[in-house]
Amino acid sequence: MGVFEMIAVVVVAGIAYDMYKLKIKSDQQKSSNTELEQQIAQLNRRIENLEKIVTDSSYQLKSEFNKL
């Protein structure tokens, strides 16, 4: 095996290693994105519940009584 062939093998191995690191990093980001999407969905449900409570007529009536 010549010098140029050995250099080519080292370069290809380096590129393969970098690609492997990028794949692992991408997988970690995907799991992080999934967690964030779940948190956003949970927060949206909480906001919907709060909107239902605040727009409820009995809540508004209680608020008016408390002001008096």
C-alpha positions as CSV (number, residue, x, y, z in Angstrom):
1,M,0.0,0.0,0.0
2,G,1.4,3.3,-1.0
3,V,1.5,6.6,0.8
4,F,-1.3,8.1,-1.2
5,E,-3.5,5.1,-0.5
6,M,-2.9,5.3,3.2
7,I,-3.7,9.0,3.2
8,A,-6.9,8.3,1.3
9,V,-7.9,5.6,3.9
10,V,-7.3,8.1,6.8
11,V,-9.3,10.8,5.1
12,V,-12.2,8.4,4.4
13,A,-12.1,7.2,8.0
14,G,-12.1,10.7,9.3
15,I,-15.1,11.6,7.1
16,A,-17.0,8.5,8.3
17,Y,-16.3,9.4,11.9
18,D,-17.6,12.9,11.5
19,M,-20.7,11.6,9.8
20,Y,-21.3,9.2,12.7
21,K,-21.0,12.1,15.2
22,L,-23.4,14.2,13.2
23,K,-25.9,11.3,13.2
24,I,-25.7,10.9,16.9
25,K,-26.2,14.6,17.5
26,S,-29.2,14.6,15.1
27,D,-30.8,11.8,17.0
28,Q,-30.3,13.6,20.3
29,Q,-31.9,16.8,18.9
30,K,-34.9,14.7,17.6
31,S,-35.6,13.4,21.1
32,S,-35.3,16.9,22.5
33,N,-37.7,18.2,19.9
34,T,-40.2,15.5,20.8
35,E,-40.0,16.5,24.5
36,L,-40.6,20.2,23.6
37,E,-43.5,19.4,21.4
38,Q,-45.1,17.4,24.3
39,Q,-44.6,20.4,26.6
40,I,-46.1,22.8,24.1
41,A,-49.2,20.5,23.7
42,Q,-49.6,20.4,27.4
43,L,-49.4,24.2,27.7
44,N,-51.9,24.6,25.0
45,R,-54.4,22.3,26.9
46,R,-53.8,24.3,30.0
47,I,-54.5,27.6,28.2
48,E,-57.7,26.2,26.7
49,N,-58.9,25.2,30.2
50,L,-58.1,28.7,31.5
51,E,-59.9,30.3,28.7
52,K,-63.0,28.2,29.4
53,I,-62.9,29.2,33.1
54,V,-62.5,32.9,32.4
55,T,-65.1,33.1,29.7
56,D,-67.6,31.1,31.8
57,S,-70.6,33.4,32.7
58,S,-70.6,32.2,36.4
59,Y,-66.9,33.2,36.7
60,Q,-67.8,36.6,35.4
61,L,-70.7,36.9,37.8
62,K,-68.6,36.0,40.8
63,S,-66.1,38.6,39.7
64,E,-68.7,41.2,39.6
65,F,-70.0,40.3,43.0
66,N,-66.4,40.5,44.4
67,K,-66.1,44.0,43.0
68,L,-69.1,45.1,45.0
